[in-house]
Amino acid sequence: MERVRAAIDDCDAVVALLDGTQVDDGTAWEIGYAYAKGKPVVGIRTDFRNAGDTTHGRVNAMIEGSCVAIVDNVDGVLNALGKLVSP
């Protein structure tokens, strides 16, 4: 746990894998911790199943609200991260 906390404290952004019928508990904790620390979180969800609270949501509303972007491929991750470092 301390290594994860230290890694998030030292990073500029977090990329989180959101696949599954619900987001992994550990990943959800990491997203929440990063969000609380003001670190941007980019989620990647390649899973076709709906895991949101509504028919339009892709993941749980709390996770969705904690991410600056949720994308469905690596190019989307790179694009979202590029927007974070662009002036």
Residue pairs with C-beta under 8 A, 6 or more apart in sequence:
4 30
4 33
5 33
8 14
8 30
8 33
8 34
8 37
8 39
9 37
11 34
11 39
12 39
12 40
12 84
13 39
13 40
13 41
13 42
13 81
13 84
14 30
14 31
14 34
14 39
14 40
14 41
14 42
15 41
15 42
15 43
15 44
15 77
15 81
16 23
16 27
16 30
16 31
16 41
16 42
16 43
16 44
16 67
17 24
17 27
17 43
17 44
17 45
18 27
18 43
18 44
18 45
18 47
18 51
18 58
18 59
18 63
18 70
19 45
19 46
19 47
20 47
20 51
21 49
21 51
22 51
22 59
22 60
23 31
23 51
23 59
23 60
23 63
28 60
28 62
28 63
31 41
31 43
31 63
31 66
31 67
32 62
32 66
34 40
34 41
34 66
35 41
35 66
40 68
40 84
41 66
41 67
41 68
42 67
42 68
42 69
42 70
42 71
42 77
42 80
42 81
42 84
43 59
43 63
43 64
43 67
43 69
43 70
43 71
44 70
44 71
44 72
44 73
44 74
44 76
44 77
45 51
45 58
45 59
45 70
45 71
45 72
46 72
46 73
50 57
50 58
51 57
51 58
51 59
51 60
52 58
52 59
52 60
52 61
52 64
53 60
53 61
54 61
57 64
58 64
58 70
59 70
64 70
68 80
68 84
69 76
69 80
69 83
71 77
71 79
71 80
